[in-house]
Amino acid sequence: MNLREAFEEIREEFDVGAMVISSGRDRPLDDEVRDADAEREVWVEWGEIIQDGVSVPATHVLFLDEDGYMMRDGSGMSVVSARDYARLGR
């Protein structure tokens, strides 16, 4: 699935104000949807984020390389609800 499709699908699962957490910066999901690269292929997994003893549900977006394998360089993003984002203290 491409990045834009993934974000649009994820947006249906979250409330207004969902946040995308990445190693570079955190941004509102709506901003990421608008700027998403429709050519970038990704894999989507549901899981959790654990930070400072707080665990919240998250949707993880993992980038794929040109051969369709998950990249092992730590690149990717996680989406959490606005409420859970606040619980993480971010």
trRosetta pair geometry for C-beta under 8 A, 3 or more apart (Angstrom, degrees):
i j d omega theta_ij theta_ji phi_ij phi_ji
1 5 4.9 -119 -178 89 99 124
1 6 5.2 121 117 -63 120 89
1 9 7.7 -27 176 5 153 143
1 41 7.2 125 70 -150 32 68
1 42 6.3 -48 81 65 81 77
1 43 7.8 118 38 -100 92 32
1 44 6.8 -23 56 -8 136 110
2 5 5.0 89 59 13 76 105
2 6 7.0 -141 97 -9 36 92
2 36 8.0 121 138 148 91 114
2 37 7.6 -116 179 110 103 63
2 38 5.1 44 145 -169 148 51
2 39 6.6 -10 -139 -75 125 3
2 40 6.2 105 -160 68 78 52
2 41 6.0 -59 -101 -95 57 51
2 42 7.0 75 -168 16 21 88
3 6 5.6 -56 -146 35 31 114
3 7 6.4 27 159 -15 66 106
3 36 4.5 -160 120 -171 102 106
3 37 5.3 49 46 62 138 70
3 38 6.9 -125 54 -94 82 24
3 40 4.2 18 -19 77 124 108
3 41 7.7 -110 -35 -77 76 8
3 42 5.2 90 -86 -14 68 128
3 61 7.2 80 -132 178 80 135
4 7 6.0 -58 -149 38 29 107
4 8 6.3 27 155 -18 65 108
4 33 7.1 86 -146 -158 68 60
4 36 4.0 154 -86 103 67 126
4 37 7.1 -140 -39 81 92 23
4 38 4.4 -21 5 -92 134 75
5 8 5.8 -58 -146 38 30 110
5 9 6.2 29 156 -17 66 108
5 38 7.7 82 -21 -135 82 78
6 9 5.9 -59 -150 38 28 109
6 10 6.2 26 154 -18 65 109
6 36 7.9 -168 55 -156 86 148
6 42 5.1 -48 -27 74 160 130
6 44 5.2 175 -143 -62 112 123
6 61 5.6 116 140 -123 143 117
7 10 5.5 -53 -141 39 32 112
7 11 6.2 42 155 -31 65 102
7 29 6.8 172 -163 -172 99 88
7 32 5.6 -153 -130 116 144 101
7 33 4.5 -172 133 -96 127 73
7 36 5.1 -154 15 -65 144 153
7 61 7.5 3 -69 -88 75 155
7 79 8.0 146 -125 -68 71 146
8 11 5.6 -46 -149 25 30 117
8 12 7.4 37 151 -22 57 97
8 33 6.1 104 -73 -139 65 115
9 12 6.0 -51 -166 22 36 113
9 13 7.5 28 144 -15 62 105
9 44 7.4 -90 84 -50 129 174
10 13 5.7 -61 -163 33 44 113
10 14 6.6 14 154 -4 75 113
10 18 7.7 -161 139 127 99 158
10 29 7.0 -133 108 -151 111 132
10 44 7.1 -155 -66 -138 107 137
10 59 5.1 -177 -131 97 116 157
10 61 7.5 -67 -47 -62 152 115
10 79 5.3 92 168 49 140 164
11 14 6.3 -73 -144 46 33 96
11 18 7.1 -167 -121 43 59 140
11 29 5.8 161 -98 142 87 129
11 30 7.5 88 -121 -83 128 62
11 33 6.0 14 -54 -74 139 142
13 59 6.8 100 79 -46 147 146
14 18 3.6 42 139 -72 147 144
14 29 6.5 116 75 -7 145 168
14 59 7.9 -114 -48 7 117 128
14 79 6.5 -109 -44 149 152 117
14 80 8.0 128 -122 147 135 18
14 81 5.4 -170 -149 -94 99 74
15 18 6.4 138 63 -52 54 89
15 81 5.5 49 32 -144 100 106
15 82 6.4 -85 86 16 107 102
15 83 7.6 42 49 -5 139 101
16 82 7.2 -11 100 -16 52 137
17 28 6.8 -73 -145 -133 41 104
17 81 7.6 50 90 -178 87 62
17 82 3.3 10 117 -64 116 141
17 85 8.0 -130 141 29 94 137
18 28 7.3 101 77 -162 51 64
18 29 4.1 12 87 -11 99 138
18 79 5.7 30 161 -179 119 101
18 80 6.8 179 -158 90 81 32
18 81 5.6 -56 -106 -116 81 39
18 82 6.1 -96 -78 -39 32 73
18 85 7.8 147 -155 -30 41 126
19 26 5.6 13 176 180 117 107
19 27 7.2 158 -156 83 73 27
19 28 6.2 -59 -106 -106 62 41
19 29 6.5 -119 -89 -34 11 82
19 79 7.1 168 86 -148 40 59
19 80 5.8 -16 61 62 88 81
19 81 7.9 34 18 125 79 12
19 82 6.4 107 -21 -96 96 56
19 85 4.3 73 25 -92 137 148
19 90 7.4 180 119 94 161 134
20 26 6.7 169 84 -155 53 58
20 27 5.2 -13 57 63 103 78
20 28 7.4 37 11 120 88 11
20 29 5.5 124 -37 -90 94 62
20 31 7.9 -125 23 66 122 92
20 32 4.7 58 -10 -37 157 152
20 77 5.1 -2 -174 178 102 129
20 78 7.3 150 -157 77 55 38
20 79 5.3 -28 -98 -94 67 78
21 26 5.1 -12 -108 -108 61 97
21 49 7.1 45 59 -99 153 161
21 58 7.8 -52 35 -139 121 136
21 77 6.7 149 73 -165 46 71
21 78 4.8 -20 60 64 100 92
21 79 7.5 178 15 -85 76 26
21 80 6.5 21 -10 7 118 108
21 85 7.6 178 -55 -117 111 97
21 90 7.1 -70 -103 -140 118 173
22 25 6.5 9 65 54 96 42
22 26 7.1 167 27 -86 65 46
22 27 7.8 -7 16 13 109 94
22 76 7.4 -162 -124 102 88 37
22 77 4.4 -39 -79 -106 100 86
22 78 7.6 165 -73 21 53 65
23 74 6.7 63 -50 134 147 108
23 75 7.5 -89 17 -114 127 52
26 85 7.7 132 -174 -149 140 122
26 90 6.1 113 -51 161 171 132
27 31 4.8 -98 164 76 115 130
27 32 5.6 132 95 -51 119 93
28 31 4.7 95 67 1 85 103
28 32 7.3 -158 97 -4 47 86
29 32 5.5 -57 -151 38 39 112
29 33 6.3 43 152 -25 71 101
29 79 5.9 59 -96 -138 118 118
30 33 5.6 -47 -146 31 34 114
30 34 6.5 34 155 -19 63 105
31 34 5.8 -57 -153 36 31 112
31 35 6.3 4 159 2 66 115
32 35 6.1 -72 -141 52 28 95
32 36 6.0 55 156 -62 67 93
32 77 7.5 153 -140 166 153 166
33 36 5.8 -30 -147 -11 27 120
36 40 7.5 -120 180 44 79 118
37 40 4.1 72 90 -8 114 112
40 63 6.7 -51 178 -131 110 97
41 63 7.7 97 84 -162 57 59
41 64 4.4 -50 105 55 101 122
41 68 6.9 -52 122 -110 151 65
42 61 5.1 -3 179 -174 143 89
42 62 6.2 142 -164 71 82 42
42 63 5.7 -49 -105 -102 81 42
42 64 6.1 -169 -101 -5 23 92
43 61 7.7 151 74 -159 44 45
43 62 4.7 -23 62 65 94 101
43 64 6.0 100 -23 -58 93 105
43 70 5.9 -59 24 -87 141 100
44 59 6.4 -5 -168 179 101 102
44 60 7.1 152 -156 81 49 54
44 61 5.8 -16 -102 -103 75 66
44 62 7.7 -178 -81 20 26 77
45 59 7.5 161 83 -162 40 57
45 60 4.7 -15 64 61 91 106
45 62 6.7 25 5 -6 109 117
46 57 7.3 -5 -176 -171 93 99
46 58 7.7 167 -156 91 53 44
46 59 5.6 -32 -104 -107 67 70
46 60 7.5 179 -92 17 16 80
47 57 7.7 171 107 -152 27 59
47 58 6.0 -22 78 67 69 85
47 59 7.9 124 29 -111 64 25
47 60 5.7 3 30 -11 113 120
48 55 5.2 14 169 -173 136 94
48 56 6.3 158 -156 80 84 34
48 57 5.6 -59 -100 -106 77 37
48 58 5.7 111 -138 18 23 91
49 55 7.3 169 83 -147 43 51
49 56 5.6 -12 56 59 89 87
49 58 4.6 63 -20 -24 96 146
49 78 5.7 115 -66 144 123 159
49 80 6.4 -67 19 -67 133 132
49 88 6.8 -4 106 -99 125 138
50 53 7.6 4 -176 -115 92 9
50 54 7.0 166 -151 81 54 42
50 55 4.7 -15 -99 -97 84 81
51 54 5.7 -23 68 59 70 92
51 88 5.0 54 57 -151 134 98
51 89 7.5 -140 113 41 122 98
52 88 7.7 126 36 -160 106 61
52 89 6.9 -11 44 28 147 135
54 87 5.6 -174 179 146 140 95
54 88 5.8 -170 93 -103 133 54
54 89 7.5 133 22 -4 153 98
56 80 5.6 52 119 -142 130 129
56 81 7.8 -129 176 36 125 87
56 84 3.7 130 -165 -164 143 120
56 87 5.8 136 -72 77 130 128
56 88 6.2 -84 4 -56 138 102
57 80 7.3 144 88 -126 54 82
57 81 7.9 39 71 -3 93 102
57 84 6.9 -108 49 -99 65 163
58 78 4.4 8 171 -178 135 113
58 79 6.3 148 -164 67 77 43
58 80 4.9 -42 -103 -76 89 87
58 84 7.6 -159 -73 125 79 148
59 78 6.9 152 76 -159 43 61
59 79 4.6 -14 58 54 97 101
60 76 6.2 25 -179 155 91 131
60 77 7.4 163 -155 88 52 43
60 78 5.0 -25 -100 -101 67 82
60 79 8.0 -161 -73 17 25 71
61 76 5.8 176 90 -167 56 83
61 77 4.6 -3 55 60 107 90
61 78 7.3 -171 17 -81 74 31
61 79 7.1 56 -17 -17 108 101
62 70 5.1 -4 143 -137 130 108
62 71 7.3 -170 172 39 86 78
62 75 7.9 109 -154 96 59 66
62 76 4.4 -22 -108 -110 54 133
63 70 7.5 109 80 -150 45 59
63 71 5.0 -6 88 15 95 125
63 75 5.0 -23 26 108 131 112
63 76 5.8 -145 -2 -83 80 70
64 68 5.4 -8 176 -146 132 34
64 69 6.4 139 -155 66 81 23
64 70 6.1 -56 -103 -90 65 40
64 71 6.8 177 -129 -23 14 83
65 68 7.2 -53 68 15 65 17
65 69 5.3 -10 36 60 106 80
65 70 7.8 40 -4 117 85 7
65 71 5.3 121 -52 -78 89 84
71 75 5.4 -4 93 48 136 108
71 76 7.7 180 63 -49 102 92
80 84 4.3 -113 173 92 112 119
80 85 5.1 147 95 -63 114 76
80 88 7.1 65 101 -14 168 136
81 84 4.6 88 55 12 85 101
81 85 6.8 -138 95 -11 43 87
82 85 5.5 -50 -147 30 31 118
82 86 6.7 32 154 -17 62 102
83 86 5.9 -57 -158 35 31 110
83 87 6.6 34 145 -21 65 104
84 87 5.1 -47 -147 33 41 117
84 88 6.5 43 153 -21 66 100
85 88 5.9 -55 -156 32 31 111
85 90 5.5 -79 -178 59 79 114
86 89 7.5 45 176 -73 38 28
86 90 7.6 -108 -92 48 24 70
